[in-house]
Amino acid sequence: MRKLIFLFVFVLSFVNVKGQELNCLVNVNFNQVQGSNTQVFKTLQTSLTEFINQTKWTNREVKPEERINCAMNIIVTSRNDNTFEATLQIQSTRPVFGTTYETPVLNLKDNDFNFKYNEFDPLFYNKNSFDSNLISTIVFYAYVILGVDADTFKLKGGESYLKEAQNVMLQAQQSGLSSWQNVVGKQNRFLLIDNLLSSKLAAYRTAMYNYHRKGLDEFSTNKNRAKQAVEDAVISMESLYNKTVSNYLIRLFFDAKADEIVNTYSDGPTTRNKNKLVQTVRKISPVNNSKWKEIK
């Protein structure tokens, strides 16, 4: 299986700190902000990098090589004194057993990331209160990254981390910000964690486990069985179609996996349900139809 050229390349030694569970590359892009002191953005980037990578997020003992490679790209679109409007791109990968390949697990964009920040403000998280939209949003996605990653190694293995993300959301609802509220048809933080923990949509987390643990992790030992497991996992996503207004989890899945699925079919053994797979992905992810045409 060809290596996927993903949206970012990780350098494991980019930050010289003793890491915990996350190995996160933080970037604050302020190119759209004119006539402003740029030092505050650099300070924010450094502070967030240290906060994410030095925080002990779980009670697990994690070796440096076991840390989750991830990235948060903050694009600031406007600034008014200490108030910032931005978007946030979150990505994470995990290694595939028996290879040097890192597979994308999460690739999502939050278009409603507005926050207040004064340079050198300390970054602290209190799980029992809402203090800052900046901190709550970063902590929320840290736990989402942990949860979806754990789900790829053990069926529903990320439950406790996703519950922590849910707690962040519940505390943040007191802010009144729309990104934390149940707004029909809005793909926001509320909808993300609500969908991930929904029993009605549990097929997503099952598919993530089967795709990675029974699929990708088996490629080095049994390509036929592994490719079939990947195929079956993708086809199973059809069971989620139209169960929600926006099909958010289907979009989440294919935003991370579309290119990899195409690359999986660029070579290797023939599978029994390839035609069914093509029909399914064209139906449930038509936005990627130009990619599905490349499946051989």
C-alpha positions as CSV (number, residue, x, y, z in Angstrom):
1,M,0.0,0.0,0.0
2,R,1.4,3.3,-1.0
3,K,2.3,5.9,1.6
4,L,-0.4,8.5,1.8
5,I,0.8,12.1,1.4
6,F,-1.1,13.6,4.2
7,L,-1.6,17.3,5.1
8,F,1.3,17.5,7.3
9,V,4.6,15.8,8.0
10,F,5.6,15.1,11.6
11,V,9.1,15.7,13.0
12,L,9.2,13.8,16.3
13,S,11.7,16.1,17.8
14,F,10.2,19.4,16.9
15,V,9.6,20.3,20.6
16,N,12.2,19.9,23.2
17,V,10.0,19.0,26.2
18,K,9.2,15.8,28.1
19,G,6.1,14.7,26.3
20,Q,3.0,13.2,27.8
21,E,0.3,11.6,25.7
22,L,0.3,14.1,22.8
23,N,3.0,15.1,20.4
24,C,1.3,18.1,19.0
25,L,2.6,20.6,16.5
26,V,0.8,24.0,17.1
27,N,0.9,26.7,14.4
28,V,-0.7,30.1,14.8
29,N,-1.1,31.8,11.4
30,F,-1.7,35.5,11.6
31,N,-1.2,36.5,7.9
32,Q,-4.7,37.9,7.6
33,V,-4.2,40.3,10.5
34,Q,-2.8,43.6,9.4
35,G,-1.0,46.3,11.5
36,S,-0.8,44.3,14.7
37,N,2.0,43.4,17.1
38,T,2.9,39.9,15.9
39,Q,4.7,38.9,19.1
40,V,1.4,38.0,20.8
41,F,0.8,35.3,18.2
42,K,4.2,33.8,18.7
43,T,3.8,33.8,22.4
44,L,0.4,32.2,22.0
45,Q,1.9,29.5,19.8
46,T,4.6,28.7,22.3
47,S,2.3,28.7,25.2
48,L,-0.2,26.4,23.5
49,T,2.6,24.0,22.4
50,E,3.8,23.7,26.0
51,F,0.3,23.4,27.4
52,I,-0.7,20.6,25.1
53,N,2.5,18.6,25.1
54,Q,3.3,19.0,28.8
55,T,-0.1,18.3,30.2
56,K,-0.8,14.8,31.6
57,W,-4.1,14.1,30.0
58,T,-4.7,10.5,31.3
59,N,-3.5,8.2,34.0
60,R,-1.6,6.0,31.5
61,E,2.1,5.7,31.4
62,V,3.2,6.6,27.9
63,K,6.6,6.1,26.4
64,P,7.9,8.9,24.1
65,E,7.4,6.8,21.0
66,E,3.8,6.0,22.0
67,R,2.7,9.6,22.0
68,I,0.0,10.6,19.5
69,N,1.2,12.6,16.6
70,C,-1.2,15.5,16.0
71,A,-1.4,19.1,14.8
72,M,-3.5,22.1,15.5
73,N,-3.4,24.9,13.0
74,I,-5.0,28.2,14.2
75,I,-5.7,30.7,11.4
76,V,-6.5,34.1,12.9
77,T,-8.8,36.1,10.7
78,S,-9.2,39.2,12.8
79,R,-8.1,40.8,16.0
80,N,-9.7,43.5,18.2
81,D,-7.4,44.2,21.1
82,N,-7.5,40.9,23.1
83,T,-10.3,39.4,21.1
84,F,-9.5,37.0,18.2
85,E,-11.6,35.4,15.5
86,A,-10.1,32.3,14.0
87,T,-10.5,28.9,12.5
88,L,-8.9,25.7,13.8
89,Q,-7.7,22.7,11.8
90,I,-7.2,19.5,13.9
91,Q,-5.3,16.5,12.6
92,S,-4.0,13.3,14.1
93,T,-2.4,10.1,12.9
94,R,-1.4,6.7,14.3
95,P,1.2,4.2,13.3
96,V,0.3,1.1,11.4
97,F,1.6,-2.2,12.9
98,G,4.6,-3.6,11.2
99,T,5.2,-0.6,8.9
100,T,6.7,2.9,9.1
101,Y,3.4,4.3,7.8
102,E,1.2,6.7,9.8
103,T,-2.5,6.6,8.9
104,P,-4.7,9.7,9.3
105,V,-7.3,9.3,12.0
106,L,-8.7,12.7,12.4
107,N,-8.9,15.7,10.0
108,L,-11.5,18.3,10.8
109,K,-11.9,22.0,10.7
110,D,-13.6,24.2,13.3
111,N,-14.7,27.4,11.6
112,D,-16.1,29.1,14.8
113,F,-13.0,29.5,17.1
114,N,-13.3,32.9,18.8
115,F,-11.4,33.6,22.0
116,K,-9.9,36.2,24.3
117,Y,-6.2,36.2,25.0
118,N,-3.7,38.6,26.6
119,E,0.0,37.9,26.0
120,F,1.5,35.8,28.8
121,D,-1.9,34.8,30.2
122,P,-1.3,31.5,32.1
123,L,-3.1,28.5,30.5
124,F,-4.9,26.4,33.1
125,Y,-7.8,24.0,32.8
126,N,-10.4,23.5,35.5
127,K,-12.7,20.6,34.6
128,N,-15.4,21.9,36.9
129,S,-15.8,25.3,35.4
130,F,-15.7,27.3,32.1
131,D,-12.9,29.9,32.3
132,S,-11.8,30.5,28.7
133,N,-13.1,29.5,25.3
134,L,-9.4,29.2,24.2
135,I,-8.6,26.7,26.9
136,S,-11.9,24.8,26.6
137,T,-11.7,24.4,22.9
138,I,-8.1,23.2,23.0
139,V,-8.8,20.8,25.8
140,F,-11.9,19.5,24.1
141,Y,-10.0,18.6,21.0
142,A,-7.2,17.1,23.0
143,Y,-9.6,14.6,24.5
144,V,-11.3,14.0,21.1
145,I,-7.9,13.2,19.6
146,L,-7.2,10.8,22.5
147,G,-10.6,9.2,22.2
148,V,-10.7,8.5,18.5
149,D,-7.1,7.3,18.6
150,A,-7.9,4.8,21.4
151,D,-11.0,3.6,19.4
152,T,-8.7,2.4,16.6
153,F,-6.8,0.1,19.0
154,K,-9.7,-1.3,21.1
155,L,-13.4,-1.4,20.3
156,K,-14.8,1.8,22.1
157,G,-11.4,2.1,23.8
158,G,-11.7,5.8,23.8
159,E,-15.0,6.0,25.8
160,S,-13.5,7.7,28.9
161,Y,-11.6,10.3,26.9
162,L,-14.7,11.1,24.8
163,K,-16.6,11.5,28.1
164,E,-14.0,14.0,29.2
165,A,-14.5,15.9,26.0
166,Q,-18.3,15.8,26.7
167,N,-17.7,17.3,30.1
168,V,-15.7,20.1,28.6
169,M,-18.7,20.8,26.3
170,L,-21.2,20.7,29.1
171,Q,-19.2,23.2,31.2
172,A,-18.6,25.4,28.1
173,Q,-22.3,25.6,27.4
174,Q,-22.6,28.2,30.1
175,S,-20.7,30.6,27.9
176,G,-23.6,30.8,25.5
177,L,-21.3,30.5,22.5
178,S,-23.1,28.8,19.6
179,S,-20.2,26.4,19.0
180,W,-21.1,24.6,22.2
181,Q,-24.8,24.6,21.8
182,N,-27.3,22.1,20.2
183,V,-28.1,24.0,17.0
184,V,-30.0,22.0,14.5
185,G,-27.9,21.4,11.3
186,K,-24.8,23.1,12.7
187,Q,-21.6,21.0,12.6
188,N,-20.1,22.3,15.8
189,R,-18.4,20.9,19.0
190,F,-21.7,19.9,20.5
191,L,-22.7,17.8,17.5
192,L,-19.2,16.2,17.2
193,I,-19.1,14.8,20.7
194,D,-22.9,14.0,20.8
195,N,-22.5,12.0,17.6
196,L,-19.3,10.2,18.8
197,L,-21.0,9.1,22.0
198,S,-24.4,8.3,20.4
199,S,-25.5,4.7,20.7
200,K,-27.5,5.2,17.5
201,L,-24.3,6.0,15.6
202,A,-22.1,3.4,17.3
203,A,-21.3,1.9,13.9
204,Y,-18.8,4.7,13.3
205,R,-16.6,3.7,16.2
206,T,-17.0,0.1,15.3
207,A,-15.9,0.8,11.7
208,M,-12.9,2.8,13.0
209,Y,-11.8,-0.2,15.1
210,N,-12.3,-2.7,12.3
211,Y,-10.7,-0.5,9.6
212,H,-7.5,0.0,11.7
213,R,-7.0,-3.0,13.9
214,K,-8.5,-5.7,11.7
215,G,-7.6,-3.9,8.5
216,L,-4.5,-1.7,8.3
217,D,-2.6,-3.5,11.1
218,E,-2.9,-6.8,9.3
219,F,-1.5,-5.6,6.0
220,S,2.1,-6.7,6.9
221,T,0.9,-10.3,7.7
222,N,-2.1,-11.0,5.5
223,K,-2.9,-8.5,2.7
224,N,-6.0,-10.3,1.5
225,R,-7.6,-10.4,4.9
226,A,-6.5,-6.9,5.7
227,K,-7.9,-5.3,2.5
228,Q,-11.1,-7.2,2.9
229,A,-11.5,-5.8,6.5
230,V,-10.9,-2.3,5.3
231,E,-13.5,-2.8,2.6
232,D,-16.1,-4.2,5.0
233,A,-15.5,-1.3,7.4
234,V,-16.0,1.3,4.7
235,I,-19.2,-0.4,3.4
236,S,-20.5,-0.6,7.0
237,M,-20.5,3.2,7.1
238,E,-23.6,3.1,4.9
239,S,-25.6,2.2,8.0
240,L,-25.1,5.7,9.3
241,Y,-26.4,7.4,6.2
242,N,-29.3,9.8,6.8
243,K,-29.5,8.9,10.5
244,T,-28.6,12.5,11.3
245,V,-29.4,15.7,9.4
246,S,-25.8,16.4,8.4
247,N,-24.2,12.9,8.3
248,Y,-21.4,14.5,10.3
249,L,-19.6,11.3,11.2
250,I,-19.6,10.1,7.6
251,R,-18.0,13.4,6.6
252,L,-15.5,13.1,9.5
253,F,-14.5,9.6,8.3
254,F,-14.0,10.4,4.7
255,D,-12.2,13.7,5.4
256,A,-9.5,11.6,7.0
257,K,-9.7,8.5,4.9
258,A,-10.8,9.2,1.3
259,D,-7.2,9.4,-0.2
260,E,-6.1,6.4,1.8
261,I,-9.0,4.3,0.5
262,V,-8.2,5.2,-3.1
263,N,-4.5,4.3,-2.5
264,T,-5.5,1.0,-0.9
265,Y,-7.1,0.1,-4.2
266,S,-4.2,1.2,-6.3
267,D,-2.5,-2.2,-6.0
268,G,-2.7,-5.4,-4.0
269,P,-5.2,-8.3,-3.9
270,T,-8.7,-8.1,-5.4
271,T,-11.5,-8.1,-2.9
272,R,-14.9,-9.6,-3.2
273,N,-17.1,-6.5,-2.7
274,K,-15.1,-3.8,-4.5
275,N,-18.1,-2.9,-6.7
276,K,-20.3,-2.6,-3.6
277,L,-17.7,-0.4,-2.0
278,V,-17.6,1.9,-5.0
279,Q,-21.4,2.1,-5.0
280,T,-21.5,2.8,-1.3
281,V,-18.9,5.6,-1.2
282,R,-20.4,7.3,-4.2
283,K,-23.8,7.3,-2.4
284,I,-22.7,8.4,1.1
285,S,-19.7,10.6,0.2
286,P,-20.5,12.2,-3.2
287,V,-18.2,15.1,-2.5
288,N,-15.3,12.8,-3.1
289,N,-16.7,11.3,-6.4
290,S,-13.7,12.6,-8.3
291,K,-11.5,10.4,-6.1
292,W,-13.7,7.4,-6.2
293,K,-13.3,7.3,-10.0
294,E,-9.6,6.4,-9.4
295,I,-10.5,3.1,-7.6
296,K,-9.3,0.4,-9.9
